[in-house]
Structures are given as C-alpha cells and as structure tokens.
C-alpha cells in the first residue's frame, strides 16, 4: 500500500481532500509557523490559568471540566469543518492551555517539581522524535502507522473504561490507577505510544505538503501536533506521579 496515504488518529485523508483543489497548497513552513502560534496561545492560556486564585479543589476541577468540554467541541468542529480551522484551532489552543495551566497548578502544589520535569521531558521527547525522523532512523510505513493507530485507540478505550468505572462507583482500572510495577509499565508503554504518534504527525505533514493539500489545512496539522504534545505531557506527569508514589 502506498505510504502517501498514511493517516493518524488526528489527520484523515477525507479532511484534507474534501477541499478546493485550486486553493494555495500547504507547506511545511506554514505548518511550523502555525504550530508556533498555537503553542504560544496554549502557553498564554496556561499562564493565565496558573495565576488565577482558586478557592478549592472543586473549583479547579469544575473549571477544568468546563474548558475540557469546550475544547472537545472545538476539536470536533475543526475536524468536520476544516474551513473554520483558522478560528477554532487558536480558540482550542487557548482553552486547552487553560486546562493544562489549571491542572499543572494543582500538580505543582501537590507534587512540587513535577511540572518542570514533565515539561522538560516533553521537550526532550519531541526533540528525540524529530531527530529520529529527520535522520531517517525511523520512517513510518503503512504497517507502522496502522500498529500505532490501533495501539492509540486501545489506550483510548482503556481510559474510557477506567473513567466509566470510576464514574459509576468503582475505583477504576488498576492498570491505570495503581503505582504497582504493572501500572508503571503500562504508563511507560503509553508514553512510548504517544511519542511514536509524533512520527506519524511528521510523516503525514511531509506527505500531504508534497501532495498539495490546501493551505488552510496547515491549521489542522498544527492542531495534530498540539494534541500529541499535550498527550505526551500528561502521560509523563502520570508516569512521574506513579514513580514518586512507589518510591514513598
């Protein structure tokens, strides 16, 4: 099967090619510029949330839940209506930034130092994956993309099951919640899966730019990278918390 059709959980061919073929083509440079914009907006939203006074944990949880729902809605609007991506993606970045900022504030108060470690780890993972891709150490094939996509969906289903169990009076799945060897190993595997998704993002952006996807799709590409980076950050925090809990 032709590698030009490699897809990821965020990027879909139907999204890219349902657009006007006469439009100006997307470029890697355009994706980079828009990625910097979305990252800046995310950090701005995070900084705003970090500096807010919170009266209680319930207040933080409520705001995180509210903004999470809002960003989820914006995400699906963007996927189904790429024409509005130049509006919805920046809004998504700001909203997601608020979620990350509020969450990180709570994590820092509870586990001092974990936020800096997770942020540093995320940058390190991004740099390592970009180097591996640019150097040709790992070149995602169609089979590779399929495996990573299926593994990603598997993680999503496990997290949904954990959420539903906790919501209806259970304690959640032990493999997700526990700081046992199995729990730590699971989080480590999820971190690897999240990191490998970056390779799919890079490959898809390069392929689609060569195939002449419309310029407006640069926002979709930037969104994909942002989603993956946020996922990596959250998974590193989860892994660090499990490791700290185990050491104590």
Steps between C-alpha positions, in 0.01 A plus 500: 500500500629849410647688794350823362181395671641462850248634748491570872220517762496880452565534127262340251528504120130587471568820694782607273356410163142611542621854435543719188791360300568847355589641841856600587688192618611445857873510572717365778606856578136601533435212739803601708380861524149399600637246748696778671184712511293222657778419748528867598122520552504181705778636722313831534185316608704288740669806652162666551360191675817459708465849646129474590403480869319173571284467810486122499580182313135481393530840332808386307332174401189682385692743281715222355188300416329801342795597281565136410147466365540825309828394340355160409214673318746727318708197402208321336381819330849537353509141378160520331530861380865566408401828336463656847830359631670841499246602766439177692862385530624819674196486729574135570860584585394769748240275662734205519762729645262594780437130572872423504578807710238427766594132511870581521438752779330233705773243422772747599329577832455131573825364355759781480735469205291261294386766251854607408604137465204420276549810284870424460420139419247606236752725328756220514259251343408745223867570422586128500210407272574787261866396484404135444268601218733750331797263525296218348549279806127430502289542187132425565370243252133422442529197729677707767227765481229236531661345807546834678148612411350178636713528815383860544136399467563221749630752753194719441265206566689406818478858630130517415440176687694637798297822491168317484594265784603792720188697402263222606643434841802287422866568564597494134733259326798404712731503199421870455483611862748283692866579557587131486761365259226420251345845539834674447578275202162583347561875534848460350354314201236773454776764504679310223178472295437873542856578394474281189188691400732797441669301225163447335429872527833588338457248220146603425590870484789432261291272278201729484713805424651308208155399379376859507244502779328843530678772698217519752592149611815637663279582799384138516859382489595741780205372703618142459845581632354694793268215597789252495729724706233557763438126516873433550517763776205351688631145466842601631334660801300181560817291479690734734220494758490121497877484539498752787217313671689173466821648643312619809 
